[in-house]
Each structure stands twice: as C-alpha cells, then as structure tokens.
Amino acid sequence: MIGPALAIVLLSLGSGCTSSAPRPSTAAEEPLRPGPDELLIERRSADGAVTAEWWGEPPEPLDPWGSPSYPPAYGVNALYFRFAGAPRRYRFRPAGTLYFSDWHDDIFSPDGAWVVLLQDRFGPYHVVAQGRLRAYLEGEAAADAVVGWESAGGAAFVPVHGAIRWPGAGAFEYLLDSETPEWRRFELPPDRTGLSGQVRSDMP
C-alpha cells in the first residue's frame, strides 16, 4: 500500500478543508457549575494560566466485585476552560461529534504555549495559541492551524483521529487510527507565529 503524501497548504475559500475561521459567538456566560455533571478530569497549563476541565458522569464499574472502572474520559460530556482571574468557565464546542472514547486530556503543549482540540472523531485538530484561546472559545478568533487528514472531494477513506502526544514543546504527534494505525507529526513555531490560516493535510 502506498503511504499518504504530506501536503501543507494555505487555507483559502473553496479549499475543501475544514475551516479555521471564527465560529458564531457563544459569548453567553456558562454556569459556574455545568448542570448535574461532575468534574472528572482537570489539567492545567504549565504556566498555570489556563485550566481545562472535563465534566460528565463517572463511568460505572465493570462489575460489583472491585474490577477496575472504565477510564474517567469515558464519562465525559463536555470540556470547559477556566482562565486565571476570570470567574466563569468557557465551553469548548467541537465542530462535529465526539464520542466517549474521543476525549483526550493531553491537550496542552509542555510549555503551555499551545492547545490542540479535536473537532470530530474523523478530525481535524484545531491548534490554538494559548493567548488567543479565550477569543477562540467565544467565537471571536480563528484557530491558528487546522491539522489532520483531509480527503479530496470527500470520497476517500478518512481514519479516526485519535490521541495526541508531545515529544517536546516544538511539535505534537497525532494518531490516525484504522486497520494500520499511524502516528503523524506537526511542527510548531517557537515564537507562536507563522501558523495563522495554515492547513496541514495528509492526503491519501
């Protein structure tokens, strides 16, 4: 089987790639506590400026005799962010559908400069500089980059986009999960510039 060729293209109208443009505003304040859900996972950026919270219903034990429970992520319903000094939460609203197994908590780069957010189980990932995250969540700023598998004309097979991992602050790797799982790598600039509007596509 011929491996996919890697292409990096600039985002433009009619490109066929998932847009990084700002979404409709969701500026209405989220409640201090998201309904009846419980806080299942909490992660903080390296500088402590941003905290990510995954809320939902705790998964039930596999059986009543003490066997390990499912991972907490399996009960997640929503992802919220809190910013130092701000009294409210900001909800992340993915562009598509994320199922119980699609939530991953390793979203902050090791230096806290970047956040990577999966939009749908078939991709893509939005890469957002931490300094623009609040505006992004409110629909007032675009993603800095859109990363993932983009098929020509929508006809080609699209793999499930899985977990990400950080080999260092300057890049992240993401899993394209299918019969032949494959990890891909995306390089990040050290100065948080040079990404705006960029789309990286792994073409079949």
Contacts in CASP RR format, 6 or more apart in sequence:
PFRMAT RR
TARGET T0000
AUTHOR 0000-0000-0000
METHOD contacts of the structure
MODEL  1
MIGPALAIVLLSLGSGCTSSAPRPSTAAEEPLRPGPDELLIERRSADGAV
TAEWWGEPPEPLDPWGSPSYPPAYGVNALYFRFAGAPRRYRFRPAGTLYF
SDWHDDIFSPDGAWVVLLQDRFGPYHVVAQGRLRAYLEGEAAADAVVGWE
SAGGAAFVPVHGAIRWPGAGAFEYLLDSETPEWRRFELPPDRTGLSGQVR
SDMP
1 180 0 8 1.000
4 149 0 8 1.000
4 202 0 8 1.000
4 203 0 8 1.000
4 204 0 8 1.000
5 202 0 8 1.000
5 203 0 8 1.000
6 184 0 8 1.000
6 200 0 8 1.000
6 202 0 8 1.000
6 203 0 8 1.000
7 200 0 8 1.000
7 201 0 8 1.000
7 202 0 8 1.000
7 203 0 8 1.000
8 198 0 8 1.000
8 199 0 8 1.000
8 200 0 8 1.000
8 201 0 8 1.000
9 15 0 8 1.000
9 17 0 8 1.000
9 199 0 8 1.000
9 200 0 8 1.000
9 201 0 8 1.000
10 197 0 8 1.000
10 198 0 8 1.000
10 199 0 8 1.000
11 17 0 8 1.000
11 19 0 8 1.000
11 20 0 8 1.000
11 146 0 8 1.000
11 197 0 8 1.000
11 198 0 8 1.000
11 199 0 8 1.000
15 199 0 8 1.000
16 150 0 8 1.000
16 153 0 8 1.000
17 124 0 8 1.000
17 146 0 8 1.000
17 150 0 8 1.000
17 199 0 8 1.000
17 201 0 8 1.000
18 95 0 8 1.000
18 119 0 8 1.000
18 123 0 8 1.000
18 124 0 8 1.000
18 146 0 8 1.000
18 150 0 8 1.000
18 199 0 8 1.000
19 142 0 8 1.000
19 146 0 8 1.000
20 126 0 8 1.000
20 142 0 8 1.000
20 143 0 8 1.000
20 144 0 8 1.000
20 145 0 8 1.000
20 146 0 8 1.000
20 197 0 8 1.000
20 199 0 8 1.000
21 142 0 8 1.000
22 136 0 8 1.000
22 139 0 8 1.000
22 140 0 8 1.000
22 141 0 8 1.000
22 142 0 8 1.000
23 93 0 8 1.000
23 95 0 8 1.000
23 139 0 8 1.000
24 139 0 8 1.000
25 138 0 8 1.000
25 139 0 8 1.000
25 140 0 8 1.000
26 91 0 8 1.000
26 93 0 8 1.000
26 137 0 8 1.000
26 138 0 8 1.000
26 139 0 8 1.000
27 138 0 8 1.000
27 139 0 8 1.000
29 88 0 8 1.000
30 80 0 8 1.000
30 88 0 8 1.000
30 89 0 8 1.000
30 90 0 8 1.000
30 91 0 8 1.000
31 89 0 8 1.000
32 87 0 8 1.000
32 88 0 8 1.000
32 89 0 8 1.000
34 55 0 8 1.000
34 56 0 8 1.000
34 78 0 8 1.000
34 80 0 8 1.000
34 89 0 8 1.000
34 91 0 8 1.000
37 55 0 8 1.000
37 56 0 8 1.000
37 57 0 8 1.000
37 77 0 8 1.000
37 78 0 8 1.000
38 55 0 8 1.000
38 56 0 8 1.000
38 57 0 8 1.000
38 58 0 8 1.000
39 53 0 8 1.000
39 54 0 8 1.000
39 55 0 8 1.000
40 54 0 8 1.000
40 55 0 8 1.000
40 56 0 8 1.000
40 58 0 8 1.000
40 72 0 8 1.000
40 73 0 8 1.000
40 75 0 8 1.000
40 76 0 8 1.000
41 53 0 8 1.000
41 54 0 8 1.000
41 72 0 8 1.000
41 73 0 8 1.000
41 76 0 8 1.000
41 105 0 8 1.000
42 51 0 8 1.000
42 52 0 8 1.000
42 53 0 8 1.000
42 54 0 8 1.000
43 51 0 8 1.000
43 52 0 8 1.000
43 105 0 8 1.000
43 106 0 8 1.000
43 107 0 8 1.000
43 108 0 8 1.000
44 50 0 8 1.000
44 51 0 8 1.000
44 52 0 8 1.000
44 108 0 8 1.000
45 51 0 8 1.000
45 108 0 8 1.000
45 112 0 8 1.000
45 115 0 8 1.000
45 130 0 8 1.000
46 108 0 8 1.000
46 110 0 8 1.000
46 111 0 8 1.000
46 112 0 8 1.000
47 112 0 8 1.000
48 84 0 8 1.000
49 83 0 8 1.000
49 84 0 8 1.000
49 130 0 8 1.000
50 81 0 8 1.000
50 82 0 8 1.000
50 83 0 8 1.000
50 84 0 8 1.000
50 108 0 8 1.000
50 112 0 8 1.000
50 115 0 8 1.000
50 130 0 8 1.000
50 133 0 8 1.000
51 81 0 8 1.000
51 82 0 8 1.000
51 83 0 8 1.000
52 79 0 8 1.000
52 80 0 8 1.000
52 81 0 8 1.000
52 105 0 8 1.000
52 107 0 8 1.000
52 108 0 8 1.000
52 115 0 8 1.000
53 79 0 8 1.000
53 80 0 8 1.000
53 81 0 8 1.000
53 82 0 8 1.000
53 89 0 8 1.000
54 72 0 8 1.000
54 73 0 8 1.000
54 76 0 8 1.000
54 78 0 8 1.000
54 79 0 8 1.000
54 103 0 8 1.000
54 105 0 8 1.000
55 76 0 8 1.000
55 77 0 8 1.000
55 78 0 8 1.000
55 79 0 8 1.000
55 80 0 8 1.000
56 75 0 8 1.000
56 76 0 8 1.000
56 77 0 8 1.000
56 78 0 8 1.000
57 75 0 8 1.000
57 77 0 8 1.000
58 69 0 8 1.000
58 72 0 8 1.000
58 75 0 8 1.000
59 69 0 8 1.000
59 70 0 8 1.000
59 71 0 8 1.000
59 72 0 8 1.000
59 74 0 8 1.000
59 75 0 8 1.000
60 69 0 8 1.000
60 70 0 8 1.000
61 67 0 8 1.000
61 68 0 8 1.000
61 69 0 8 1.000
62 68 0 8 1.000
62 69 0 8 1.000
62 70 0 8 1.000
73 100 0 8 1.000
73 101 0 8 1.000
73 103 0 8 1.000
73 104 0 8 1.000
73 105 0 8 1.000
74 100 0 8 1.000
74 101 0 8 1.000
75 100 0 8 1.000
76 100 0 8 1.000
76 103 0 8 1.000
78 91 0 8 1.000
78 92 0 8 1.000
79 91 0 8 1.000
79 92 0 8 1.000
79 103 0 8 1.000
79 117 0 8 1.000
80 89 0 8 1.000
80 90 0 8 1.000
80 91 0 8 1.000
80 92 0 8 1.000
81 89 0 8 1.000
81 90 0 8 1.000
81 91 0 8 1.000
81 92 0 8 1.000
81 133 0 8 1.000
81 134 0 8 1.000
81 137 0 8 1.000
82 88 0 8 1.000
82 89 0 8 1.000
82 90 0 8 1.000
83 90 0 8 1.000
83 134 0 8 1.000
86 134 0 8 1.000
90 134 0 8 1.000
90 137 0 8 1.000
90 138 0 8 1.000
91 137 0 8 1.000
92 117 0 8 1.000
92 137 0 8 1.000
93 137 0 8 1.000
94 117 0 8 1.000
94 118 0 8 1.000
94 119 0 8 1.000
94 120 0 8 1.000
95 119 0 8 1.000
95 120 0 8 1.000
96 119 0 8 1.000
96 120 0 8 1.000
97 120 0 8 1.000
97 121 0 8 1.000
98 118 0 8 1.000
98 120 0 8 1.000
98 121 0 8 1.000
99 121 0 8 1.000
102 118 0 8 1.000
102 121 0 8 1.000
102 162 0 8 1.000
104 118 0 8 1.000
104 162 0 8 1.000
104 163 0 8 1.000
104 164 0 8 1.000
106 163 0 8 1.000
106 164 0 8 1.000
106 165 0 8 1.000
106 166 0 8 1.000
107 115 0 8 1.000
107 116 0 8 1.000
107 117 0 8 1.000
107 164 0 8 1.000
108 114 0 8 1.000
108 115 0 8 1.000
109 115 0 8 1.000
109 116 0 8 1.000
109 166 0 8 1.000
109 168 0 8 1.000
109 169 0 8 1.000
109 170 0 8 1.000
109 172 0 8 1.000
109 188 0 8 1.000
110 166 0 8 1.000
110 168 0 8 1.000
110 169 0 8 1.000
111 169 0 8 1.000
112 130 0 8 1.000
112 169 0 8 1.000
113 129 0 8 1.000
113 130 0 8 1.000
113 169 0 8 1.000
113 188 0 8 1.000
113 192 0 8 1.000
114 127 0 8 1.000
114 128 0 8 1.000
114 129 0 8 1.000
114 130 0 8 1.000
114 144 0 8 1.000
114 172 0 8 1.000
114 188 0 8 1.000
114 192 0 8 1.000
115 127 0 8 1.000
115 128 0 8 1.000
115 129 0 8 1.000
115 130 0 8 1.000
115 133 0 8 1.000
116 125 0 8 1.000
116 126 0 8 1.000
116 127 0 8 1.000
116 128 0 8 1.000
116 147 0 8 1.000
116 164 0 8 1.000
116 172 0 8 1.000
116 174 0 8 1.000
117 125 0 8 1.000
117 126 0 8 1.000
117 128 0 8 1.000
118 125 0 8 1.000
118 161 0 8 1.000
118 162 0 8 1.000
119 125 0 8 1.000
119 126 0 8 1.000
120 161 0 8 1.000
121 160 0 8 1.000
121 161 0 8 1.000
121 162 0 8 1.000
122 149 0 8 1.000
122 158 0 8 1.000
122 159 0 8 1.000
122 160 0 8 1.000
122 161 0 8 1.000
123 148 0 8 1.000
123 149 0 8 1.000
123 158 0 8 1.000
123 161 0 8 1.000
124 146 0 8 1.000
124 147 0 8 1.000
124 148 0 8 1.000
124 149 0 8 1.000
124 150 0 8 1.000
124 161 0 8 1.000
125 146 0 8 1.000
125 147 0 8 1.000
125 148 0 8 1.000
125 161 0 8 1.000
125 164 0 8 1.000
125 174 0 8 1.000
126 136 0 8 1.000
126 143 0 8 1.000
126 145 0 8 1.000
126 146 0 8 1.000
126 147 0 8 1.000
127 143 0 8 1.000
127 144 0 8 1.000
127 145 0 8 1.000
127 146 0 8 1.000
127 147 0 8 1.000
127 186 0 8 1.000
127 188 0 8 1.000
127 195 0 8 1.000
128 136 0 8 1.000
128 141 0 8 1.000
128 143 0 8 1.000
128 144 0 8 1.000
129 144 0 8 1.000
129 192 0 8 1.000
129 195 0 8 1.000
132 141 0 8 1.000
132 144 0 8 1.000
135 141 0 8 1.000
136 142 0 8 1.000
136 143 0 8 1.000
142 196 0 8 1.000
142 197 0 8 1.000
143 197 0 8 1.000
144 195 0 8 1.000
144 196 0 8 1.000
144 197 0 8 1.000
144 198 0 8 1.000
145 186 0 8 1.000
145 195 0 8 1.000
145 196 0 8 1.000
145 197 0 8 1.000
145 198 0 8 1.000
145 199 0 8 1.000
145 200 0 8 1.000
146 197 0 8 1.000
146 198 0 8 1.000
146 199 0 8 1.000
146 200 0 8 1.000
147 174 0 8 1.000
147 186 0 8 1.000
147 199 0 8 1.000
147 200 0 8 1.000
148 161 0 8 1.000
148 174 0 8 1.000
148 176 0 8 1.000
148 184 0 8 1.000
148 200 0 8 1.000
148 201 0 8 1.000
148 202 0 8 1.000
149 158 0 8 1.000
149 159 0 8 1.000
149 161 0 8 1.000
149 176 0 8 1.000
149 201 0 8 1.000
149 202 0 8 1.000
149 204 0 8 1.000
150 199 0 8 1.000
150 201 0 8 1.000
150 202 0 8 1.000
150 203 0 8 1.000
151 157 0 8 1.000
151 158 0 8 1.000
151 203 0 8 1.000
151 204 0 8 1.000
152 203 0 8 1.000
152 204 0 8 1.000
156 204 0 8 1.000
157 178 0 8 1.000
157 204 0 8 1.000
159 176 0 8 1.000
159 177 0 8 1.000
159 178 0 8 1.000
159 182 0 8 1.000
160 176 0 8 1.000
160 177 0 8 1.000
160 178 0 8 1.000
161 174 0 8 1.000
161 175 0 8 1.000
161 176 0 8 1.000
161 177 0 8 1.000
162 174 0 8 1.000
162 175 0 8 1.000
162 176 0 8 1.000
162 177 0 8 1.000
163 174 0 8 1.000
163 175 0 8 1.000
164 172 0 8 1.000
164 173 0 8 1.000
164 174 0 8 1.000
164 175 0 8 1.000
165 172 0 8 1.000
165 173 0 8 1.000
165 183 0 8 1.000
166 172 0 8 1.000
166 173 0 8 1.000
167 173 0 8 1.000
167 185 0 8 1.000
169 188 0 8 1.000
170 187 0 8 1.000
170 188 0 8 1.000
170 190 0 8 1.000
171 185 0 8 1.000
171 186 0 8 1.000
171 187 0 8 1.000
171 188 0 8 1.000
172 185 0 8 1.000
172 186 0 8 1.000
172 188 0 8 1.000
173 183 0 8 1.000
173 184 0 8 1.000
173 185 0 8 1.000
173 186 0 8 1.000
174 183 0 8 1.000
174 184 0 8 1.000
174 186 0 8 1.000
175 181 0 8 1.000
175 182 0 8 1.000
175 183 0 8 1.000
176 182 0 8 1.000
176 183 0 8 1.000
176 184 0 8 1.000
176 202 0 8 1.000
184 202 0 8 1.000
186 200 0 8 1.000
188 195 0 8 1.000
189 195 0 8 1.000
END
